[in-house]
């Protein structure tokens, strides 16, 4: 009979369902049941920030150009973003999290890891904590979230995306190996179609196939992530849930399911990423002395470019302008891009010369797993 080790942690990953779009459908009853995309107008070369499940049925998803979304779904309802409203709802959700455990690690406005090994409810089962949190979220916000319960962060994140929307998936310690045996390689966050194709050309169809792969094969497919992928293939992830990290930098990045080749689309993406940085600086009352751009090409090679900002920057237009300038210093115009990121560093509180941590947040809802 399986005996649960005393030190097994109970980790939750909770991911709100189609967050921005769901908030809009909640507040506007006429949008319920209709395909909704949150973002700018198609004529402005905007991209989709979030899509309702009704829109996803037509192939509409975050990060694609809004013009393409309208072609896929002619009846698509486009709603402009309202980040102030989304932040307020996010705050209410995180207040629920923190009432249960202080060990809450935010990943974005709509998702977080929680370590509920010890919790304010005295619940010994992680699944019961997840049920109660999901119920509280629905009762207090009218929204749904999906939860994964597992012994570590990697498995919890995979589990939360298993039965969206409004899902709850538990991977008990005794079920980890059975779960891994059936996990396709492209189920991993960060392993997009291009990487998955490379791995499959070497016979790696499932995550557990990584265990038998040659080190050189893995490195050719995923670069420096090879050792990390091998650890995941065995279900190993020792990362702790780290709450309230002291922030020395802040940024947003997005990995694209399909490589971007159009420079105009890249520039449009930088607008949204820069906005996240600018709004965060504004909320914190900080200025940044450096703006950094991160570009990962289709072959997994990654470059960063930085620009000093004398006197510091804090507004979105300036950060965007710097990011656009840095993009011109890369090969993005001639090479396919699978990831873009914008971050701000050397943070200073003008009123107190306070240097504020490493907080890299996925843009909107991260790489789609729903």
VOLOZA-682174 format. One line per field, with one value per residue: residue in three letters; x, y, z of N, C-alpha, C in turn; residue number from 1. Coordinates in steps of 0.1 Angstrom, whole numbers, padded with zeros to 4 digits. Layout:
BEGIN
vexdo [ALA|...]
nX [X|...]
nY [Y|...]
nZ [Z|...]
caX [X|...]
caY [Y|...]
caZ [Z|...]
cX [X|...]
cY [Y|...]
cZ [Z|...]
marpa [NUM|...]
END
This chain:
BEGIN
vexdo [UNK|UNK|UNK|UNK|UNK|UNK|UNK|UNK|UNK|UNK|UNK|UNK|UNK|UNK|UNK|UNK|UNK|UNK|UNK|UNK|UNK|UNK|UNK|UNK|UNK|UNK|UNK|UNK|UNK|UNK|UNK|UNK|UNK|UNK|UNK|UNK|UNK|UNK|UNK|UNK|UNK|UNK|UNK|UNK|UNK|UNK|UNK|UNK|UNK|UNK|UNK|UNK|UNK|UNK|UNK|UNK|UNK|UNK|UNK|UNK|UNK|UNK|UNK|UNK|UNK|UNK|UNK|UNK|UNK|UNK|UNK|UNK|UNK|UNK|UNK|UNK|UNK|UNK|UNK|UNK|UNK|UNK|UNK|UNK|UNK|UNK|UNK|UNK|UNK|UNK|UNK|UNK|UNK|UNK|UNK|UNK|UNK|UNK|UNK|UNK|UNK|UNK|UNK|UNK|UNK|UNK|UNK|UNK|UNK|UNK|UNK|UNK|UNK|UNK|UNK|UNK|UNK|UNK|UNK|UNK|UNK|UNK|UNK|UNK|UNK|UNK|UNK|UNK|UNK|UNK|UNK|UNK|UNK|UNK|UNK|UNK|UNK|UNK|UNK|UNK|UNK|UNK|UNK|UNK|UNK|UNK|UNK|UNK|UNK|UNK|UNK|UNK|UNK|UNK|UNK|UNK|UNK|UNK|UNK|UNK|UNK|UNK|UNK|UNK|UNK|UNK|UNK|UNK|UNK|UNK|UNK|UNK|UNK|UNK|UNK|UNK|UNK|UNK|UNK|UNK|UNK|UNK|UNK|UNK|UNK|UNK|UNK|UNK|UNK|UNK|UNK|UNK|UNK|UNK|UNK|UNK|UNK|UNK|UNK|UNK|UNK|UNK|UNK|UNK|UNK|UNK|UNK|UNK|UNK|UNK|UNK|UNK|UNK|UNK|UNK|UNK|UNK|UNK|UNK|UNK|UNK|UNK|UNK|UNK|UNK|UNK|UNK|UNK|UNK|UNK|UNK|UNK|UNK|UNK|UNK|UNK|UNK|UNK|UNK|UNK|UNK|UNK|UNK|UNK|UNK|UNK|UNK|UNK|UNK|UNK|UNK|UNK|UNK|UNK|UNK|UNK|UNK|UNK|UNK|UNK|UNK|UNK|UNK|UNK|UNK|UNK|UNK|UNK|UNK|UNK|UNK|UNK|UNK|UNK|UNK|UNK|UNK|UNK|UNK|UNK|UNK|UNK|UNK|UNK|UNK|UNK|UNK|UNK|UNK|UNK|UNK|UNK|UNK|UNK|UNK|UNK|UNK|UNK|UNK|UNK|UNK|UNK|UNK|UNK|UNK|UNK|UNK|UNK|UNK|UNK|UNK|UNK|UNK|UNK|UNK|UNK|UNK|UNK|UNK|UNK|UNK|UNK|UNK|UNK|UNK|UNK|UNK|UNK|UNK|UNK|UNK|UNK|UNK|UNK|UNK|UNK|UNK|UNK|UNK|UNK|UNK|UNK|UNK|UNK|UNK|UNK|UNK|UNK|UNK|UNK|UNK|UNK|UNK|UNK|UNK|UNK|UNK|UNK|UNK|UNK|UNK|UNK|UNK|UNK|UNK|UNK|UNK|UNK|UNK|UNK]
nX [0009|0005|0024|0022|0048|0060|0069|0058|0047|0017|0007|-0009|-0020|-0036|-0057|-0073|-0103|-0102|-0097|-0098|-0118|-0138|-0144|-0155|-0177|-0191|-0198|-0213|-0241|-0252|-0232|-0227|-0223|-0216|-0191|-0162|-0136|-0109|-0093|-0076|-0088|-0092|-0082|-0062|-0040|-0039|-0036|-0051|-0059|-0072|-0095|-0128|-0143|-0162|-0152|-0128|-0136|-0137|-0111|-0099|-0075|-0054|-0028|-0029|-0032|-0058|-0071|-0069|-0084|-0110|-0115|-0115|-0137|-0164|-0185|-0174|-0172|-0156|-0140|-0127|-0097|-0096|-0077|-0076|-0100|-0096|-0074|-0086|-0104|-0086|-0072|-0092|-0094|-0068|-0068|-0084|-0068|-0047|-0059|-0060|-0035|-0001|0017|0018|0024|0024|0019|0008|-0018|-0039|-0033|-0017|0006|0001|0011|-0003|0002|0002|-0026|-0050|-0075|-0071|-0072|-0064|-0062|-0052|-0070|-0095|-0090|-0086|-0112|-0127|-0115|-0121|-0149|-0152|-0141|-0160|-0183|-0176|-0167|-0181|-0169|-0150|-0124|-0097|-0082|-0052|-0038|-0011|0021|0042|0053|0055|0038|0014|0008|0005|-0017|-0038|-0046|-0058|-0086|-0101|-0129|-0133|-0122|-0109|-0082|-0064|-0033|-0021|0007|0011|0001|0017|0036|0020|0006|0026|0033|0014|0016|0017|0044|0041|0024|0036|0042|0057|0068|0064|0048|0069|0092|0081|0078|0105|0114|0098|0108|0129|0118|0106|0078|0062|0064|0079|0095|0118|0135|0150|0164|0193|0217|0228|0209|0187|0198|0201|0175|0162|0181|0197|0177|0176|0185|0167|0143|0147|0146|0120|0108|0110|0093|0103|0106|0118|0113|0103|0073|0074|0067|0059|0083|0112|0115|0136|0136|0113|0091|0076|0068|0062|0057|0052|0028|0030|0057|0066|0068|0063|0073|0058|0038|0054|0061|0037|0031|0051|0041|0020|0034|0052|0033|0024|0047|0049|0025|0029|0051|0040|0020|0036|0050|0076|0107|0125|0158|0168|0159|0151|0151|0141|0147|0138|0148|0136|0153|0159|0179|0188|0187|0195|0189|0198|0189|0200|0183|0186|0178|0156|0127|0091|0067|0044|0045|0072|0087|0078|0088|0116|0118|0110|0131|0152|0145|0152|0178|0182|0180|0154|0139|0145|0146|0126|0106|0101|0097|0091|0101|0098|0115|0121|0147|0170|0156|0142|0130|0118|0113|0126|0149|0148|0157|0141|0125|0132|0108|0092|0066|0042|0026|-0007|-0025|-0005|0012|-0011|-0031|-0055]
nY [-0012|0022|0047|0079|0102|0122|0147|0155|0180|0201|0215|0240|0251|0278|0290|0315|0314|0322|0350|0381|0382|0368|0385|0407|0395|0389|0414|0425|0414|0410|0399|0374|0340|0346|0350|0366|0389|0405|0435|0457|0475|0459|0473|0488|0473|0457|0432|0402|0402|0386|0358|0347|0315|0308|0322|0309|0285|0290|0292|0315|0331|0343|0367|0365|0384|0409|0413|0389|0374|0383|0375|0347|0345|0360|0371|0380|0398|0427|0439|0467|0468|0470|0476|0485|0476|0449|0445|0452|0431|0410|0416|0410|0382|0374|0382|0363|0340|0347|0347|0321|0310|0322|0317|0324|0327|0349|0347|0361|0384|0367|0341|0318|0302|0282|0272|0249|0232|0237|0254|0280|0269|0245|0222|0190|0178|0187|0189|0195|0221|0234|0231|0247|0272|0276|0277|0300|0320|0320|0327|0353|0368|0360|0346|0319|0296|0274|0246|0230|0203|0191|0174|0191|0222|0221|0198|0207|0229|0218|0202|0220|0230|0209|0202|0225|0248|0258|0237|0209|0192|0165|0153|0129|0118|0091|0087|0100|0089|0074|0094|0109|0091|0093|0118|0141|0155|0181|0192|0206|0237|0262|0245|0248|0244|0243|0234|0210|0196|0193|0176|0154|0145|0130|0109|0114|0115|0115|0129|0112|0099|0114|0105|0084|0096|0108|0130|0149|0150|0161|0186|0197|0201|0217|0233|0250|0242|0215|0199|0206|0197|0170|0166|0171|0151|0130|0138|0156|0185|0208|0234|0260|0275|0309|0336|0372|0384|0404|0431|0437|0441|0442|0427|0416|0389|0370|0338|0325|0306|0301|0310|0344|0365|0389|0422|0443|0432|0423|0448|0457|0438|0446|0470|0462|0447|0466|0483|0469|0470|0498|0504|0490|0503|0528|0522|0514|0537|0540|0546|0536|0529|0515|0499|0468|0446|0414|0388|0358|0336|0314|0292|0289|0304|0332|0367|0397|0432|0463|0495|0525|0549|0580|0597|0582|0563|0560|0560|0545|0552|0561|0538|0520|0533|0530|0502|0497|0509|0493|0469|0473|0468|0442|0409|0406|0415|0398|0372|0345|0349|0336|0343|0373|0398|0424|0444|0462|0478|0485|0500|0528|0546|0577|0594|0583|0571|0544|0512|0489|0435|0406|0400|0384|0384|0365|0376|0387|0358|0340|0313|0298|0273|0264]
nZ [0000|-0008|0009|0020|0018|0045|0039|0016|-0005|-0010|-0037|-0054|-0086|-0099|-0124|-0139|-0160|-0193|-0187|-0191|-0211|-0199|-0177|-0191|-0202|-0179|-0169|-0190|-0199|-0224|-0239|-0232|-0241|-0266|-0292|-0281|-0283|-0267|-0271|-0294|-0324|-0356|-0378|-0368|-0366|-0343|-0318|-0305|-0271|-0253|-0256|-0256|-0248|-0266|-0288|-0292|-0303|-0329|-0336|-0328|-0308|-0281|-0290|-0318|-0348|-0347|-0371|-0384|-0366|-0370|-0395|-0391|-0375|-0383|-0368|-0346|-0315|-0306|-0278|-0261|-0242|-0206|-0183|-0157|-0146|-0148|-0131|-0106|-0103|-0102|-0079|-0060|-0063|-0056|-0030|-0019|-0022|-0005|0019|0026|0025|0031|0013|-0017|-0050|-0075|-0110|-0131|-0138|-0136|-0127|-0104|-0082|-0053|-0021|-0002|0018|0045|0058|0063|0067|0078|0063|0052|0028|-0004|-0026|-0014|-0005|-0029|-0040|-0023|-0026|-0054|-0052|-0036|-0052|-0073|-0059|-0050|-0072|-0094|-0114|-0130|-0122|-0131|-0115|-0106|-0087|-0071|-0063|-0069|-0086|-0114|-0122|-0111|-0127|-0152|-0147|-0141|-0165|-0177|-0177|-0186|-0192|-0157|-0144|-0123|-0114|-0101|-0092|-0075|-0054|-0058|-0083|-0101|-0119|-0137|-0148|-0161|-0181|-0200|-0210|-0236|-0255|-0263|-0244|-0225|-0210|-0228|-0246|-0278|-0310|-0329|-0315|-0306|-0330|-0337|-0316|-0321|-0345|-0337|-0325|-0301|-0286|-0263|-0230|-0214|-0231|-0233|-0214|-0225|-0245|-0263|-0250|-0267|-0287|-0274|-0267|-0292|-0299|-0279|-0268|-0240|-0223|-0220|-0198|-0179|-0191|-0190|-0162|-0157|-0172|-0155|-0135|-0117|-0098|-0079|-0072|-0050|-0038|-0040|-0023|-0025|-0035|-0034|-0055|-0081|-0107|-0135|-0158|-0189|-0210|-0239|-0253|-0285|-0301|-0328|-0349|-0352|-0381|-0393|-0391|-0384|-0368|-0346|-0336|-0327|-0307|-0289|-0280|-0262|-0243|-0233|-0222|-0200|-0184|-0180|-0167|-0144|-0132|-0128|-0109|-0087|-0082|-0092|-0111|-0140|-0148|-0169|-0199|-0213|-0240|-0250|-0273|-0288|-0312|-0339|-0337|-0311|-0302|-0283|-0277|-0260|-0257|-0244|-0231|-0217|-0197|-0190|-0161|-0157|-0166|-0167|-0180|-0203|-0232|-0235|-0228|-0247|-0270|-0266|-0266|-0292|-0306|-0297|-0309|-0335|-0334|-0336|-0353|-0360|-0381|-0402|-0394|-0381|-0351|-0319|-0293|-0275|-0253|-0228|-0204|-0174|-0156|-0129|-0109|-0093|-0065|-0067|-0045|-0024|-0030|-0032|-0040|-0059|-0079|-0090|-0112|-0135|-0156|-0173|-0203|-0203|-0205|-0206|-0224|-0245|-0229|-0227]
caX [0000|0013|0025|0025|0059|0055|0074|0052|0039|0005|0008|-0020|-0019|-0050|-0056|-0087|-0107|-0104|-0099|-0103|-0130|-0149|-0148|-0163|-0190|-0198|-0203|-0221|-0249|-0255|-0220|-0227|-0226|-0212|-0176|-0157|-0121|-0105|-0081|-0078|-0095|-0083|-0076|-0050|-0030|-0039|-0036|-0061|-0053|-0079|-0106|-0138|-0143|-0170|-0144|-0118|-0141|-0134|-0096|-0094|-0068|-0045|-0016|-0030|-0037|-0072|-0077|-0071|-0095|-0123|-0116|-0119|-0150|-0170|-0194|-0166|-0174|-0144|-0141|-0114|-0091|-0098|-0068|-0080|-0110|-0090|-0066|-0094|-0109|-0074|-0069|-0102|-0090|-0056|-0072|-0089|-0056|-0038|-0066|-0059|-0020|0007|0026|0011|0034|0017|0025|0002|-0031|-0050|-0028|-0007|0009|-0002|0015|-0014|0005|-0004|-0035|-0059|-0087|-0068|-0076|-0052|-0062|-0051|-0082|-0105|-0086|-0089|-0126|-0132|-0110|-0129|-0162|-0151|-0139|-0172|-0193|-0173|-0165|-0189|-0160|-0145|-0110|-0093|-0071|-0044|-0033|0000|0032|0052|0047|0054|0027|0002|0005|-0001|-0030|-0048|-0050|-0063|-0101|-0107|-0129|-0139|-0117|-0101|-0075|-0055|-0022|-0016|0020|0011|-0003|0026|0043|0010|0002|0037|0034|0005|0017|0024|0055|0037|0016|0044|0043|0069|0072|0054|0047|0082|0100|0075|0082|0119|0115|0092|0116|0138|0110|0102|0064|0057|0075|0088|0105|0130|0144|0159|0170|0207|0219|0231|0196|0179|0204|0199|0161|0158|0192|0201|0166|0177|0186|0154|0133|0150|0141|0105|0104|0109|0084|0111|0106|0121|0111|0094|0064|0081|0058|0064|0098|0117|0116|0147|0133|0100|0090|0065|0072|0052|0061|0042|0025|0035|0067|0062|0077|0060|0079|0047|0032|0063|0060|0024|0033|0059|0032|0013|0044|0056|0022|0025|0058|0046|0015|0034|0060|0031|0014|0046|0057|0090|0113|0135|0170|0172|0148|0157|0143|0145|0142|0142|0145|0130|0162|0160|0190|0182|0195|0189|0194|0194|0191|0199|0174|0190|0167|0146|0114|0080|0055|0044|0050|0087|0092|0075|0098|0129|0117|0110|0145|0160|0141|0159|0192|0182|0177|0139|0133|0149|0145|0113|0107|0092|0094|0094|0100|0103|0116|0127|0157|0176|0144|0145|0119|0124|0111|0133|0161|0146|0159|0131|0130|0130|0095|0089|0052|0037|0016|-0021|-0028|0006|0010|-0024|-0032|-0069]
caY [0000|0035|0055|0092|0108|0133|0160|0158|0193|0202|0227|0244|0262|0282|0298|0320|0309|0333|0360|0394|0380|0364|0397|0415|0388|0390|0428|0428|0402|0408|0393|0360|0330|0351|0350|0379|0391|0417|0441|0468|0473|0452|0483|0494|0462|0453|0417|0397|0400|0374|0354|0339|0301|0308|0327|0299|0275|0294|0293|0328|0330|0354|0369|0365|0397|0410|0412|0375|0369|0387|0366|0334|0346|0373|0376|0383|0410|0432|0448|0473|0464|0478|0469|0489|0467|0435|0445|0451|0417|0402|0418|0403|0368|0372|0383|0350|0332|0350|0344|0307|0307|0333|0312|0327|0332|0353|0345|0371|0389|0357|0328|0318|0290|0283|0260|0248|0221|0242|0264|0286|0261|0232|0211|0181|0174|0198|0189|0202|0235|0238|0232|0258|0284|0278|0282|0314|0329|0321|0334|0367|0375|0355|0340|0305|0293|0260|0243|0217|0199|0181|0176|0202|0233|0216|0190|0215|0238|0209|0197|0231|0231|0196|0202|0238|0257|0254|0223|0206|0179|0162|0143|0124|0113|0077|0087|0108|0081|0070|0106|0112|0081|0096|0132|0144|0164|0195|0196|0214|0251|0266|0237|0251|0235|0241|0225|0197|0189|0189|0165|0142|0139|0121|0098|0118|0118|0117|0134|0101|0095|0122|0098|0076|0104|0112|0144|0157|0152|0171|0199|0203|0205|0227|0241|0249|0236|0200|0193|0209|0189|0157|0165|0171|0138|0121|0144|0163|0199|0212|0248|0263|0287|0320|0348|0385|0386|0418|0433|0446|0444|0438|0425|0408|0382|0361|0328|0324|0292|0301|0320|0357|0369|0402|0432|0452|0424|0424|0461|0457|0431|0454|0480|0456|0443|0478|0488|0461|0476|0512|0505|0485|0513|0538|0517|0513|0550|0539|0549|0526|0534|0507|0492|0457|0438|0400|0382|0344|0332|0301|0281|0289|0313|0343|0379|0408|0445|0472|0510|0533|0560|0590|0603|0571|0563|0554|0560|0535|0557|0561|0524|0515|0539|0524|0488|0497|0512|0481|0458|0476|0464|0427|0404|0403|0418|0388|0359|0343|0351|0328|0350|0387|0403|0438|0445|0474|0474|0497|0507|0538|0554|0591|0601|0577|0564|0530|0502|0479|0422|0399|0396|0383|0379|0362|0386|0382|0345|0331|0305|0291|0259|0261]
caZ [0000|-0009|0021|0016|0026|0054|0034|0003|-0005|-0017|-0045|-0063|-0096|-0102|-0136|-0142|-0173|-0203|-0177|-0195|-0218|-0189|-0169|-0199|-0204|-0167|-0168|-0201|-0201|-0239|-0245|-0228|-0251|-0279|-0294|-0277|-0282|-0260|-0277|-0303|-0336|-0366|-0387|-0361|-0365|-0330|-0316|-0295|-0258|-0247|-0263|-0249|-0253|-0278|-0299|-0294|-0311|-0343|-0338|-0322|-0295|-0278|-0297|-0332|-0352|-0347|-0384|-0387|-0357|-0376|-0407|-0386|-0369|-0387|-0358|-0334|-0308|-0301|-0267|-0258|-0229|-0194|-0173|-0143|-0141|-0146|-0119|-0094|-0101|-0099|-0065|-0052|-0064|-0048|-0016|-0015|-0021|0006|0031|0028|0028|0028|0002|-0029|-0060|-0087|-0123|-0139|-0131|-0135|-0123|-0093|-0074|-0039|-0013|0008|0027|0057|0053|0074|0069|0084|0054|0050|0014|-0013|-0034|-0007|-0005|-0043|-0042|-0015|-0033|-0066|-0048|-0031|-0064|-0080|-0051|-0048|-0084|-0105|-0124|-0127|-0124|-0131|-0105|-0106|-0074|-0073|-0053|-0073|-0095|-0128|-0123|-0108|-0138|-0163|-0142|-0141|-0179|-0182|-0179|-0187|-0181|-0144|-0141|-0111|-0117|-0090|-0095|-0063|-0056|-0063|-0097|-0109|-0130|-0146|-0155|-0170|-0192|-0211|-0213|-0249|-0253|-0265|-0233|-0216|-0211|-0234|-0258|-0288|-0322|-0336|-0307|-0305|-0342|-0336|-0307|-0327|-0356|-0330|-0319|-0288|-0287|-0250|-0221|-0208|-0242|-0231|-0206|-0233|-0256|-0262|-0245|-0279|-0294|-0266|-0268|-0305|-0300|-0269|-0262|-0226|-0215|-0221|-0185|-0172|-0197|-0185|-0149|-0158|-0177|-0143|-0126|-0107|-0098|-0065|-0070|-0040|-0040|-0035|-0022|-0022|-0038|-0035|-0070|-0086|-0121|-0138|-0172|-0195|-0222|-0245|-0263|-0295|-0306|-0341|-0350|-0359|-0392|-0397|-0382|-0379|-0357|-0335|-0330|-0321|-0295|-0280|-0274|-0251|-0233|-0227|-0214|-0187|-0176|-0177|-0157|-0131|-0126|-0123|-0096|-0077|-0081|-0095|-0124|-0144|-0155|-0181|-0206|-0220|-0250|-0252|-0285|-0290|-0326|-0341|-0334|-0297|-0298|-0276|-0276|-0253|-0260|-0233|-0234|-0205|-0197|-0180|-0153|-0155|-0173|-0160|-0188|-0214|-0245|-0236|-0227|-0260|-0280|-0263|-0270|-0307|-0310|-0295|-0319|-0348|-0332|-0336|-0366|-0360|-0394|-0412|-0388|-0374|-0337|-0311|-0280|-0273|-0239|-0224|-0190|-0169|-0145|-0122|-0104|-0082|-0060|-0067|-0032|-0013|-0036|-0029|-0051|-0057|-0078|-0103|-0114|-0149|-0157|-0187|-0208|-0203|-0199|-0209|-0236|-0243|-0225|-0226]
cX [0009|0012|0030|0037|0054|0059|0068|0044|0026|0005|-0004|-0015|-0033|-0049|-0071|-0090|-0110|-0106|-0105|-0116|-0142|-0153|-0158|-0177|-0198|-0205|-0212|-0229|-0251|-0243|-0219|-0231|-0222|-0196|-0171|-0142|-0119|-0092|-0085|-0085|-0086|-0076|-0064|-0039|-0028|-0039|-0047|-0054|-0059|-0091|-0115|-0137|-0152|-0162|-0133|-0123|-0139|-0119|-0091|-0087|-0059|-0033|-0018|-0035|-0052|-0078|-0079|-0082|-0108|-0125|-0121|-0133|-0157|-0179|-0187|-0170|-0161|-0146|-0128|-0110|-0094|-0090|-0071|-0090|-0105|-0081|-0074|-0100|-0098|-0071|-0079|-0098|-0078|-0058|-0077|-0078|-0049|-0046|-0065|-0044|-0012|0017|0019|0022|0026|0025|0020|-0010|-0040|-0045|-0018|-0005|0006|0004|0005|-0011|0000|-0014|-0044|-0071|-0084|-0071|-0063|-0051|-0062|-0064|-0093|-0102|-0089|-0104|-0132|-0127|-0119|-0143|-0162|-0149|-0152|-0182|-0189|-0170|-0174|-0182|-0156|-0130|-0108|-0081|-0065|-0038|-0023|0011|0042|0045|0045|0041|0014|-0002|-0001|-0015|-0041|-0053|-0057|-0078|-0107|-0119|-0135|-0134|-0110|-0095|-0064|-0045|-0016|-0002|0021|0007|0006|0031|0032|0006|0013|0037|0025|0006|0024|0034|0051|0027|0023|0043|0056|0074|0061|0055|0061|0091|0095|0079|0096|0121|0109|0100|0127|0131|0105|0087|0058|0068|0084|0098|0118|0140|0154|0166|0184|0207|0221|0218|0188|0184|0201|0184|0157|0169|0195|0190|0166|0177|0173|0143|0135|0144|0126|0100|0103|0100|0091|0110|0107|0118|0101|0085|0070|0072|0065|0079|0101|0120|0127|0145|0119|0098|0078|0071|0062|0060|0049|0040|0030|0045|0062|0072|0075|0065|0068|0040|0041|0062|0047|0025|0041|0051|0026|0023|0049|0046|0022|0035|0055|0036|0020|0043|0051|0025|0024|0053|0072|0094|0123|0146|0174|0160|0155|0147|0149|0139|0147|0138|0139|0140|0166|0172|0183|0192|0187|0196|0189|0197|0190|0190|0178|0178|0156|0134|0103|0067|0056|0049|0066|0093|0090|0085|0111|0129|0117|0124|0154|0157|0149|0174|0193|0180|0162|0133|0135|0148|0132|0116|0097|0089|0099|0092|0105|0104|0123|0135|0162|0165|0148|0132|0124|0123|0120|0146|0160|0148|0150|0135|0128|0116|0091|0075|0048|0026|0003|-0022|-0017|0003|-0002|-0023|-0046|-0074]
cY [0012|0042|0069|0098|0120|0147|0163|0171|0192|0215|0228|0253|0265|0292|0302|0316|0321|0346|0373|0392|0377|0376|0405|0408|0389|0403|0432|0416|0399|0400|0378|0350|0335|0351|0364|0379|0405|0422|0452|0465|0467|0462|0490|0484|0457|0437|0414|0395|0388|0371|0345|0324|0300|0312|0316|0288|0277|0295|0307|0326|0342|0355|0369|0379|0397|0409|0398|0369|0372|0378|0352|0334|0359|0379|0380|0397|0415|0442|0454|0469|0474|0472|0473|0480|0453|0434|0445|0438|0408|0403|0410|0388|0365|0374|0370|0340|0334|0348|0329|0303|0320|0330|0312|0333|0336|0351|0356|0376|0378|0343|0329|0304|0292|0270|0260|0236|0224|0254|0269|0278|0248|0220|0203|0177|0187|0200|0197|0217|0241|0240|0244|0271|0286|0283|0296|0324|0331|0330|0349|0375|0371|0349|0326|0305|0278|0257|0230|0215|0189|0183|0186|0211|0228|0208|0198|0223|0229|0205|0208|0233|0219|0196|0216|0239|0251|0240|0222|0192|0177|0151|0140|0118|0099|0076|0095|0101|0078|0083|0110|0103|0085|0111|0135|0155|0179|0200|0205|0229|0255|0257|0239|0241|0232|0232|0211|0189|0184|0176|0152|0136|0129|0110|0102|0123|0122|0122|0123|0096|0102|0114|0089|0083|0107|0127|0153|0160|0162|0185|0205|0208|0216|0235|0239|0243|0221|0194|0195|0200|0174|0155|0164|0157|0127|0127|0152|0178|0204|0227|0250|0274|0298|0332|0361|0387|0401|0420|0442|0449|0438|0437|0417|0401|0373|0351|0325|0310|0290|0313|0332|0361|0383|0412|0440|0445|0424|0437|0463|0450|0438|0464|0474|0452|0455|0484|0482|0467|0490|0513|0500|0496|0524|0534|0517|0527|0549|0544|0539|0533|0527|0500|0481|0450|0424|0394|0368|0341|0318|0289|0281|0298|0326|0355|0389|0421|0454|0486|0517|0545|0570|0597|0593|0573|0556|0554|0550|0540|0557|0547|0518|0520|0532|0509|0487|0500|0500|0470|0460|0471|0448|0422|0400|0405|0407|0374|0357|0344|0343|0334|0364|0390|0417|0438|0458|0471|0487|0506|0516|0545|0568|0598|0595|0570|0549|0521|0491|0466|0415|0394|0396|0377|0376|0372|0380|0368|0335|0323|0297|0277|0254|0255]
cZ [0000|0004|0017|0024|0034|0048|0020|0004|-0013|-0024|-0054|-0074|-0101|-0113|-0139|-0157|-0182|-0196|-0182|-0202|-0209|-0180|-0178|-0201|-0191|-0165|-0178|-0205|-0216|-0246|-0242|-0239|-0265|-0280|-0291|-0277|-0276|-0267|-0286|-0316|-0347|-0375|-0381|-0360|-0351|-0329|-0305|-0282|-0251|-0256|-0255|-0255|-0265|-0291|-0302|-0303|-0326|-0346|-0334|-0309|-0293|-0287|-0312|-0336|-0352|-0361|-0388|-0378|-0364|-0388|-0402|-0381|-0372|-0377|-0345|-0328|-0302|-0290|-0263|-0244|-0218|-0183|-0159|-0137|-0139|-0134|-0106|-0092|-0097|-0084|-0056|-0052|-0055|-0033|-0010|-0013|-0008|0020|0035|0032|0024|0016|-0011|-0039|-0073|-0099|-0133|-0131|-0128|-0132|-0112|-0088|-0060|-0032|-0002|0017|0041|0053|0065|0077|0077|0076|0051|0035|0005|-0022|-0027|-0006|-0019|-0045|-0035|-0021|-0045|-0062|-0043|-0042|-0071|-0072|-0050|-0061|-0095|-0116|-0120|-0130|-0124|-0122|-0108|-0092|-0076|-0063|-0057|-0083|-0109|-0130|-0121|-0120|-0149|-0159|-0143|-0155|-0185|-0185|-0179|-0195|-0169|-0140|-0127|-0114|-0106|-0095|-0081|-0065|-0062|-0077|-0106|-0121|-0141|-0154|-0165|-0182|-0203|-0215|-0226|-0247|-0255|-0255|-0224|-0220|-0217|-0245|-0268|-0300|-0328|-0328|-0306|-0318|-0342|-0328|-0314|-0338|-0350|-0322|-0305|-0289|-0274|-0241|-0216|-0218|-0240|-0223|-0213|-0244|-0253|-0258|-0257|-0287|-0287|-0268|-0282|-0307|-0291|-0263|-0248|-0217|-0214|-0207|-0177|-0178|-0192|-0171|-0149|-0163|-0165|-0132|-0115|-0108|-0083|-0062|-0059|-0044|-0033|-0035|-0020|-0024|-0039|-0050|-0073|-0101|-0124|-0153|-0176|-0207|-0227|-0255|-0272|-0300|-0320|-0343|-0357|-0369|-0396|-0387|-0376|-0367|-0344|-0328|-0322|-0307|-0285|-0273|-0261|-0240|-0226|-0218|-0200|-0178|-0171|-0166|-0143|-0124|-0121|-0110|-0085|-0074|-0083|-0109|-0127|-0151|-0167|-0186|-0214|-0228|-0250|-0264|-0286|-0304|-0327|-0338|-0320|-0293|-0293|-0275|-0267|-0257|-0249|-0237|-0221|-0207|-0187|-0174|-0151|-0163|-0165|-0168|-0200|-0227|-0246|-0236|-0241|-0270|-0278|-0269|-0286|-0312|-0308|-0305|-0332|-0346|-0332|-0351|-0368|-0374|-0405|-0407|-0380|-0359|-0330|-0298|-0281|-0258|-0237|-0209|-0186|-0157|-0139|-0117|-0092|-0078|-0059|-0053|-0021|-0017|-0032|-0041|-0049|-0064|-0089|-0104|-0129|-0151|-0171|-0191|-0209|-0197|-0202|-0222|-0235|-0240|-0225|-0238]
marpa [1|2|3|4|5|6|7|8|9|10|11|12|13|14|15|16|17|18|19|20|21|22|23|24|25|26|27|28|29|30|31|32|33|34|35|36|37|38|39|40|41|42|43|44|45|46|47|48|49|50|51|52|53|54|55|56|57|58|59|60|61|62|63|64|65|66|67|68|69|70|71|72|73|74|75|76|77|78|79|80|81|82|83|84|85|86|87|88|89|90|91|92|93|94|95|96|97|98|99|100|101|102|103|104|105|106|107|108|109|110|111|112|113|114|115|116|117|118|119|120|121|122|123|124|125|126|127|128|129|130|131|132|133|134|135|136|137|138|139|140|141|142|143|144|145|146|147|148|149|150|151|152|153|154|155|156|157|158|159|160|161|162|163|164|165|166|167|168|169|170|171|172|173|174|175|176|177|178|179|180|181|182|183|184|185|186|187|188|189|190|191|192|193|194|195|196|197|198|199|200|201|202|203|204|205|206|207|208|209|210|211|212|213|214|215|216|217|218|219|220|221|222|223|224|225|226|227|228|229|230|231|232|233|234|235|236|237|238|239|240|241|242|243|244|245|246|247|248|249|250|251|252|253|254|255|256|257|258|259|260|261|262|263|264|265|266|267|268|269|270|271|272|273|274|275|276|277|278|279|280|281|282|283|284|285|286|287|288|289|290|291|292|293|294|295|296|297|298|299|300|301|302|303|304|305|306|307|308|309|310|311|312|313|314|315|316|317|318|319|320|321|322|323|324|325|326|327|328|329|330|331|332|333|334|335|336|337|338|339|340|341|342|343|344|345|346|347|348|349|350|351|352|353|354|355|356|357|358|359|360|361|362|363|364|365|366|367|368|369|370]
END
